[in-house]
Amino acid sequence: MTHRSFLFLLGSSRPDGNTETLAREAAEQLPSDVEQRWISLAQHPLPDFVDLRHDSDRVRPTEGEAALLLDATLAATDIVIASPLYWYSVSTQTKRYLDHWAGWLRTPGLGFKTSMAGRTLWGVTVLADDQPQVADPLVGTLHNSAAYLGMRFGGVLLGNGSKPGDVLSDTEALANAKTFFGREALPARFPHETAA
């Protein structure tokens, strides 16, 4: 894929939070010819995911939030999950979006897994803790999701903050944001695949 199109999925419950601020700092460094689309998962809420894999065939959503998010996902070369760290993992809105991937994987004729293979998944999160290791479950969720779909994984840009605007005082995070999307995104592999 030579032309790149970034989809930024905002997983915060509040607008203009620290995670979105950090994601926008990183996005400012993208070349002007790279398309950017920003979607707030709070403003475009998906219904709770219902696992129907043993009950009935799924059909491709053609309207509503599910159709919007599916189409936006398939149109992007790069998907950025911008979720605050909620209870050491992704937010409810973000988890619900990822759960819908399971349904899209089983939608006849969609070829979701094949379509996602080779694309790149990125993460951005801000946590109210000075120990970045507490975000490991969030990083693992995104990394392993990318591995399952044969995607590349660009890693997770971490910042620190609690009150809105706090992340702008995190000089290390702001410095990392300047080069984050310029780094090489390697094919994601499960830990057991790389342990040998």
Secondary structure, DSSP 4 states (H G I P E B T S, - for coil): --S-EEEEEE--SSTT-HHHHHHHHHHTTS-TTSEEEEEETTTSPPPPP---TTT-------SHHHHHHHHHHHH-SEEEEE---BTTB--HHHHHHHHHHHHHHTSTTT-HHHHHTT-EEEEEEEESSS-GGGGHHHHHHHHHHHHHTT-EEEEEEEEE-SSTTGGGG-HHHHHHHTTGGGS--EEP--HHHH--
